[in-house]
Structures are given as C-alpha cells and as structure tokens.
Amino acid sequence: MQSDPEREGPDILVVEDDEDAREALVALLQMKGYHAVPAGNGREALDYLDQASAPELIILDLWMPVMDGWQFRAEQARNPRLAHIPVIVVTALSDRADIDANEVIIKPVDVDRLLTKVDQYCRREPRP
C-alpha cells in the first residue's frame, strides 16, 4: 500500500476484507479518476494512515477480521490527525443505529449513489 505523490485525484482509503469487493471498489474509483488505496482490515488501514498523508475519504466495511469497522472508527476518532476524515460505511447491515459514519450504503452497493457521495466528499463537481 504505497501512496504515489505523482498521482492525480484525491486519495480514498478503501477498507474491506473481501478481496473481490475491495478490488472492485478500488478499480471503480480509479476508473473515475480517483487515487484509491486498499486495506484488508482496520489495523492495516491504521498502519497505512500512520505513514501516509490523510486521505480525503474513507470507504469502510464493518465486519472484518483483526480490527473491525467499529474498532477502526473508535481509533480514528481518537486521533486528531484522522478524526476529521469523512467515512462512508458500506455494509450488509440494515440497522444503522449504531454506525458512526457520514454516510451508510447498504450492500449490494448502488454504484451511482456511492459515486455521487464520493464526488461530494472529495469536493468534485457532480458527474453528468
């Protein structure tokens, strides 16, 4: 997980344990001109964030091994350098009461809705 200083577009950290879903999200975001960085769980994401500049957005799954999405969010909130980063949770859960996030998108993901929200948080003009 290297950040490329020469890259175009905003950084988005994609935290998802399912490799196929993670790769699909990263590929989709890259096709839309974003620089997306994958992480397989919350611990991997925090390790990346400790060494990289803060991304503009985090897309986060909740149910993951090692460190789940709730634990990641608690650690993120405690870190002043990371607490301000908006989070879009992408989850299969339909009960959103205990999810601390700027947005919650239920799986299966509505790609148009996800991209609209990504554009919004990454300060891009809406897509046509």
PyMOL CGO cylinders between C-alpha atoms (Angstrom):
from pymol import cmd
from pymol.cgo import CYLINDER

trace = [
    CYLINDER, 0.00, 0.00, 0.00, 2.09, 2.86, -1.29, 0.3, 1, 1, 1, 1, 1, 1,
    CYLINDER, 2.09, 2.86, -1.29, 0.82, 6.38, -1.90, 0.3, 1, 1, 1, 1, 1, 1,
    CYLINDER, 0.82, 6.38, -1.90, 2.03, 7.82, -5.21, 0.3, 1, 1, 1, 1, 1, 1,
    CYLINDER, 2.03, 7.82, -5.21, 2.94, 11.51, -4.88, 0.3, 1, 1, 1, 1, 1, 1,
    CYLINDER, 2.94, 11.51, -4.88, 2.71, 11.99, -8.66, 0.3, 1, 1, 1, 1, 1, 1,
    CYLINDER, 2.71, 11.99, -8.66, -0.85, 10.70, -8.84, 0.3, 1, 1, 1, 1, 1, 1,
    CYLINDER, -0.85, 10.70, -8.84, -3.93, 12.63, -9.93, 0.3, 1, 1, 1, 1, 1, 1,
    CYLINDER, -3.93, 12.63, -9.93, -7.15, 12.93, -7.98, 0.3, 1, 1, 1, 1, 1, 1,
    CYLINDER, -7.15, 12.93, -7.98, -7.95, 12.68, -4.29, 0.3, 1, 1, 1, 1, 1, 1,
    CYLINDER, -7.95, 12.68, -4.29, -6.90, 9.85, -2.02, 0.3, 1, 1, 1, 1, 1, 1,
    CYLINDER, -6.90, 9.85, -2.02, -9.59, 7.43, -0.93, 0.3, 1, 1, 1, 1, 1, 1,
    CYLINDER, -9.59, 7.43, -0.93, -8.81, 4.64, 1.50, 0.3, 1, 1, 1, 1, 1, 1,
    CYLINDER, -8.81, 4.64, 1.50, -10.93, 1.52, 0.84, 0.3, 1, 1, 1, 1, 1, 1,
    CYLINDER, -10.93, 1.52, 0.84, -11.09, -0.72, 3.93, 0.3, 1, 1, 1, 1, 1, 1,
    CYLINDER, -11.09, -0.72, 3.93, -12.75, -4.04, 3.03, 0.3, 1, 1, 1, 1, 1, 1,
    CYLINDER, -12.75, -4.04, 3.03, -11.77, -7.59, 3.97, 0.3, 1, 1, 1, 1, 1, 1,
    CYLINDER, -11.77, -7.59, 3.97, -13.42, -9.27, 0.97, 0.3, 1, 1, 1, 1, 1, 1,
    CYLINDER, -13.42, -9.27, 0.97, -10.67, -9.21, -1.66, 0.3, 1, 1, 1, 1, 1, 1,
    CYLINDER, -10.67, -9.21, -1.66, -13.04, -9.26, -4.65, 0.3, 1, 1, 1, 1, 1, 1,
    CYLINDER, -13.04, -9.26, -4.65, -15.19, -6.44, -3.26, 0.3, 1, 1, 1, 1, 1, 1,
    CYLINDER, -15.19, -6.44, -3.26, -12.09, -4.42, -2.31, 0.3, 1, 1, 1, 1, 1, 1,
    CYLINDER, -12.09, -4.42, -2.31, -10.52, -4.83, -5.74, 0.3, 1, 1, 1, 1, 1, 1,
    CYLINDER, -10.52, -4.83, -5.74, -13.81, -3.95, -7.46, 0.3, 1, 1, 1, 1, 1, 1,
    CYLINDER, -13.81, -3.95, -7.46, -14.21, -0.76, -5.40, 0.3, 1, 1, 1, 1, 1, 1,
    CYLINDER, -14.21, -0.76, -5.40, -10.61, 0.31, -6.00, 0.3, 1, 1, 1, 1, 1, 1,
    CYLINDER, -10.61, 0.31, -6.00, -10.91, -0.39, -9.75, 0.3, 1, 1, 1, 1, 1, 1,
    CYLINDER, -10.91, -0.39, -9.75, -14.20, 1.54, -9.97, 0.3, 1, 1, 1, 1, 1, 1,
    CYLINDER, -14.20, 1.54, -9.97, -12.77, 4.55, -8.16, 0.3, 1, 1, 1, 1, 1, 1,
    CYLINDER, -12.77, 4.55, -8.16, -9.61, 4.51, -10.26, 0.3, 1, 1, 1, 1, 1, 1,
    CYLINDER, -9.61, 4.51, -10.26, -11.72, 4.37, -13.45, 0.3, 1, 1, 1, 1, 1, 1,
    CYLINDER, -11.72, 4.37, -13.45, -13.45, 7.53, -12.22, 0.3, 1, 1, 1, 1, 1, 1,
    CYLINDER, -13.45, 7.53, -12.22, -10.11, 9.30, -11.74, 0.3, 1, 1, 1, 1, 1, 1,
    CYLINDER, -10.11, 9.30, -11.74, -9.59, 8.83, -8.02, 0.3, 1, 1, 1, 1, 1, 1,
    CYLINDER, -9.59, 8.83, -8.02, -6.46, 7.51, -6.36, 0.3, 1, 1, 1, 1, 1, 1,
    CYLINDER, -6.46, 7.51, -6.36, -7.78, 4.64, -4.23, 0.3, 1, 1, 1, 1, 1, 1,
    CYLINDER, -7.78, 4.64, -4.23, -5.65, 2.72, -1.75, 0.3, 1, 1, 1, 1, 1, 1,
    CYLINDER, -5.65, 2.72, -1.75, -6.81, -0.71, -0.47, 0.3, 1, 1, 1, 1, 1, 1,
    CYLINDER, -6.81, -0.71, -0.47, -6.64, -2.07, 3.06, 0.3, 1, 1, 1, 1, 1, 1,
    CYLINDER, -6.64, -2.07, 3.06, -7.83, -5.51, 4.16, 0.3, 1, 1, 1, 1, 1, 1,
    CYLINDER, -7.83, -5.51, 4.16, -8.92, -4.61, 7.71, 0.3, 1, 1, 1, 1, 1, 1,
    CYLINDER, -8.92, -4.61, 7.71, -8.96, -1.75, 10.22, 0.3, 1, 1, 1, 1, 1, 1,
    CYLINDER, -8.96, -1.75, 10.22, -5.47, -2.48, 11.59, 0.3, 1, 1, 1, 1, 1, 1,
    CYLINDER, -5.47, -2.48, 11.59, -3.96, -2.46, 8.10, 0.3, 1, 1, 1, 1, 1, 1,
    CYLINDER, -3.96, -2.46, 8.10, -5.76, 0.83, 7.40, 0.3, 1, 1, 1, 1, 1, 1,
    CYLINDER, -5.76, 0.83, 7.40, -4.44, 2.45, 10.60, 0.3, 1, 1, 1, 1, 1, 1,
    CYLINDER, -4.44, 2.45, 10.60, -0.92, 1.24, 9.84, 0.3, 1, 1, 1, 1, 1, 1,
    CYLINDER, -0.92, 1.24, 9.84, -1.19, 2.85, 6.39, 0.3, 1, 1, 1, 1, 1, 1,
    CYLINDER, -1.19, 2.85, 6.39, -2.58, 6.08, 7.85, 0.3, 1, 1, 1, 1, 1, 1,
    CYLINDER, -2.58, 6.08, 7.85, 0.29, 6.27, 10.35, 0.3, 1, 1, 1, 1, 1, 1,
    CYLINDER, 0.29, 6.27, 10.35, 2.74, 6.56, 7.46, 0.3, 1, 1, 1, 1, 1, 1,
    CYLINDER, 2.74, 6.56, 7.46, 0.77, 8.32, 4.70, 0.3, 1, 1, 1, 1, 1, 1,
    CYLINDER, 0.77, 8.32, 4.70, -0.89, 11.67, 4.29, 0.3, 1, 1, 1, 1, 1, 1,
    CYLINDER, -0.89, 11.67, 4.29, -4.53, 11.70, 5.34, 0.3, 1, 1, 1, 1, 1, 1,
    CYLINDER, -4.53, 11.70, 5.34, -6.95, 10.73, 2.56, 0.3, 1, 1, 1, 1, 1, 1,
    CYLINDER, -6.95, 10.73, 2.56, -9.95, 12.88, 1.68, 0.3, 1, 1, 1, 1, 1, 1,
    CYLINDER, -9.95, 12.88, 1.68, -12.34, 9.98, 2.28, 0.3, 1, 1, 1, 1, 1, 1,
    CYLINDER, -12.34, 9.98, 2.28, -12.51, 6.52, 3.81, 0.3, 1, 1, 1, 1, 1, 1,
    CYLINDER, -12.51, 6.52, 3.81, -14.84, 3.80, 2.50, 0.3, 1, 1, 1, 1, 1, 1,
    CYLINDER, -14.84, 3.80, 2.50, -15.25, 1.29, 5.31, 0.3, 1, 1, 1, 1, 1, 1,
    CYLINDER, -15.25, 1.29, 5.31, -16.73, -2.17, 5.73, 0.3, 1, 1, 1, 1, 1, 1,
    CYLINDER, -16.73, -2.17, 5.73, -17.82, -3.09, 9.27, 0.3, 1, 1, 1, 1, 1, 1,
    CYLINDER, -17.82, -3.09, 9.27, -17.40, -6.87, 9.59, 0.3, 1, 1, 1, 1, 1, 1,
    CYLINDER, -17.40, -6.87, 9.59, -13.68, -7.60, 9.21, 0.3, 1, 1, 1, 1, 1, 1,
    CYLINDER, -13.68, -7.60, 9.21, -11.10, -9.78, 10.98, 0.3, 1, 1, 1, 1, 1, 1,
    CYLINDER, -11.10, -9.78, 10.98, -8.20, -8.37, 13.03, 0.3, 1, 1, 1, 1, 1, 1,
    CYLINDER, -8.20, -8.37, 13.03, -9.89, -4.98, 13.55, 0.3, 1, 1, 1, 1, 1, 1,
    CYLINDER, -9.89, -4.98, 13.55, -13.50, -4.39, 12.52, 0.3, 1, 1, 1, 1, 1, 1,
    CYLINDER, -13.50, -4.39, 12.52, -15.06, -1.16, 11.30, 0.3, 1, 1, 1, 1, 1, 1,
    CYLINDER, -15.06, -1.16, 11.30, -16.38, -0.12, 14.71, 0.3, 1, 1, 1, 1, 1, 1,
    CYLINDER, -16.38, -0.12, 14.71, -12.93, -0.51, 16.29, 0.3, 1, 1, 1, 1, 1, 1,
    CYLINDER, -12.93, -0.51, 16.29, -11.36, 1.37, 13.38, 0.3, 1, 1, 1, 1, 1, 1,
    CYLINDER, -11.36, 1.37, 13.38, -13.82, 4.26, 13.79, 0.3, 1, 1, 1, 1, 1, 1,
    CYLINDER, -13.82, 4.26, 13.79, -13.09, 4.46, 17.53, 0.3, 1, 1, 1, 1, 1, 1,
    CYLINDER, -13.09, 4.46, 17.53, -9.33, 4.68, 16.83, 0.3, 1, 1, 1, 1, 1, 1,
    CYLINDER, -9.33, 4.68, 16.83, -9.89, 7.19, 14.03, 0.3, 1, 1, 1, 1, 1, 1,
    CYLINDER, -9.89, 7.19, 14.03, -11.99, 9.42, 16.30, 0.3, 1, 1, 1, 1, 1, 1,
    CYLINDER, -11.99, 9.42, 16.30, -9.25, 9.42, 18.98, 0.3, 1, 1, 1, 1, 1, 1,
    CYLINDER, -9.25, 9.42, 18.98, -6.58, 10.58, 16.51, 0.3, 1, 1, 1, 1, 1, 1,
    CYLINDER, -6.58, 10.58, 16.51, -6.76, 14.36, 15.87, 0.3, 1, 1, 1, 1, 1, 1,
    CYLINDER, -6.76, 14.36, 15.87, -4.99, 13.93, 12.52, 0.3, 1, 1, 1, 1, 1, 1,
    CYLINDER, -4.99, 13.93, 12.52, -7.62, 11.45, 11.30, 0.3, 1, 1, 1, 1, 1, 1,
    CYLINDER, -7.62, 11.45, 11.30, -10.84, 12.38, 13.13, 0.3, 1, 1, 1, 1, 1, 1,
    CYLINDER, -10.84, 12.38, 13.13, -11.96, 14.90, 10.50, 0.3, 1, 1, 1, 1, 1, 1,
    CYLINDER, -11.96, 14.90, 10.50, -11.83, 12.44, 7.56, 0.3, 1, 1, 1, 1, 1, 1,
    CYLINDER, -11.83, 12.44, 7.56, -15.34, 11.62, 6.33, 0.3, 1, 1, 1, 1, 1, 1,
    CYLINDER, -15.34, 11.62, 6.33, -16.34, 7.95, 6.27, 0.3, 1, 1, 1, 1, 1, 1,
    CYLINDER, -16.34, 7.95, 6.27, -18.78, 6.14, 4.02, 0.3, 1, 1, 1, 1, 1, 1,
    CYLINDER, -18.78, 6.14, 4.02, -19.69, 2.79, 5.55, 0.3, 1, 1, 1, 1, 1, 1,
    CYLINDER, -19.69, 2.79, 5.55, -20.58, 0.09, 3.04, 0.3, 1, 1, 1, 1, 1, 1,
    CYLINDER, -20.58, 0.09, 3.04, -22.26, -2.77, 4.87, 0.3, 1, 1, 1, 1, 1, 1,
    CYLINDER, -22.26, -2.77, 4.87, -24.76, -5.59, 4.62, 0.3, 1, 1, 1, 1, 1, 1,
    CYLINDER, -24.76, -5.59, 4.62, -26.31, -4.44, 7.90, 0.3, 1, 1, 1, 1, 1, 1,
    CYLINDER, -26.31, -4.44, 7.90, -29.71, -2.83, 7.53, 0.3, 1, 1, 1, 1, 1, 1,
    CYLINDER, -29.71, -2.83, 7.53, -29.92, -1.48, 11.10, 0.3, 1, 1, 1, 1, 1, 1,
    CYLINDER, -29.92, -1.48, 11.10, -27.90, 1.73, 11.03, 0.3, 1, 1, 1, 1, 1, 1,
    CYLINDER, -27.90, 1.73, 11.03, -28.50, 2.88, 14.62, 0.3, 1, 1, 1, 1, 1, 1,
    CYLINDER, -28.50, 2.88, 14.62, -25.01, 2.08, 15.93, 0.3, 1, 1, 1, 1, 1, 1,
    CYLINDER, -25.01, 2.08, 15.93, -22.99, 3.03, 12.85, 0.3, 1, 1, 1, 1, 1, 1,
    CYLINDER, -22.99, 3.03, 12.85, -20.90, 6.17, 13.28, 0.3, 1, 1, 1, 1, 1, 1,
    CYLINDER, -20.90, 6.17, 13.28, -20.35, 7.42, 9.73, 0.3, 1, 1, 1, 1, 1, 1,
    CYLINDER, -20.35, 7.42, 9.73, -21.08, 10.34, 7.44, 0.3, 1, 1, 1, 1, 1, 1,
    CYLINDER, -21.08, 10.34, 7.44, -22.96, 8.03, 5.09, 0.3, 1, 1, 1, 1, 1, 1,
    CYLINDER, -22.96, 8.03, 5.09, -24.14, 4.42, 5.16, 0.3, 1, 1, 1, 1, 1, 1,
    CYLINDER, -24.14, 4.42, 5.16, -24.66, 2.48, 1.95, 0.3, 1, 1, 1, 1, 1, 1,
    CYLINDER, -24.66, 2.48, 1.95, -26.24, -0.95, 2.22, 0.3, 1, 1, 1, 1, 1, 1,
    CYLINDER, -26.24, -0.95, 2.22, -24.85, -3.84, 0.15, 0.3, 1, 1, 1, 1, 1, 1,
    CYLINDER, -24.85, -3.84, 0.15, -25.37, -4.66, -2.63, 0.3, 1, 1, 1, 1, 1, 1,
    CYLINDER, -25.37, -4.66, -2.63, -23.92, -1.26, -3.42, 0.3, 1, 1, 1, 1, 1, 1,
    CYLINDER, -23.92, -1.26, -3.42, -25.82, 1.19, -5.58, 0.3, 1, 1, 1, 1, 1, 1,
    CYLINDER, -25.82, 1.19, -5.58, -22.80, 2.29, -7.62, 0.3, 1, 1, 1, 1, 1, 1,
    CYLINDER, -22.80, 2.29, -7.62, -24.35, 5.57, -8.78, 0.3, 1, 1, 1, 1, 1, 1,
    CYLINDER, -24.35, 5.57, -8.78, -25.23, 6.56, -5.21, 0.3, 1, 1, 1, 1, 1, 1,
    CYLINDER, -25.23, 6.56, -5.21, -21.76, 5.61, -3.99, 0.3, 1, 1, 1, 1, 1, 1,
    CYLINDER, -21.76, 5.61, -3.99, -20.04, 7.64, -6.71, 0.3, 1, 1, 1, 1, 1, 1,
    CYLINDER, -20.04, 7.64, -6.71, -22.30, 10.63, -6.05, 0.3, 1, 1, 1, 1, 1, 1,
    CYLINDER, -22.30, 10.63, -6.05, -21.34, 10.55, -2.37, 0.3, 1, 1, 1, 1, 1, 1,
    CYLINDER, -21.34, 10.55, -2.37, -17.65, 10.07, -3.20, 0.3, 1, 1, 1, 1, 1, 1,
    CYLINDER, -17.65, 10.07, -3.20, -17.80, 13.09, -5.53, 0.3, 1, 1, 1, 1, 1, 1,
    CYLINDER, -17.80, 13.09, -5.53, -19.48, 15.09, -2.76, 0.3, 1, 1, 1, 1, 1, 1,
    CYLINDER, -19.48, 15.09, -2.76, -16.90, 14.29, -0.09, 0.3, 1, 1, 1, 1, 1, 1,
    CYLINDER, -16.90, 14.29, -0.09, -13.95, 14.64, -2.42, 0.3, 1, 1, 1, 1, 1, 1,
    CYLINDER, -13.95, 14.64, -2.42, -15.15, 18.08, -3.50, 0.3, 1, 1, 1, 1, 1, 1,
    CYLINDER, -15.15, 18.08, -3.50, -15.72, 17.23, -7.11, 0.3, 1, 1, 1, 1, 1, 1,
    CYLINDER, -15.72, 17.23, -7.11, -18.42, 18.59, -9.35, 0.3, 1, 1, 1, 1, 1, 1,
    CYLINDER, -18.42, 18.59, -9.35, -21.35, 16.19, -9.73, 0.3, 1, 1, 1, 1, 1, 1,
    CYLINDER, -21.35, 16.19, -9.73, -20.98, 13.75, -12.60, 0.3, 1, 1, 1, 1, 1, 1,
    CYLINDER, -20.98, 13.75, -12.60, -23.28, 14.24, -15.61, 0.3, 1, 1, 1, 1, 1, 1,
]
cmd.load_cgo(trace, "trace")
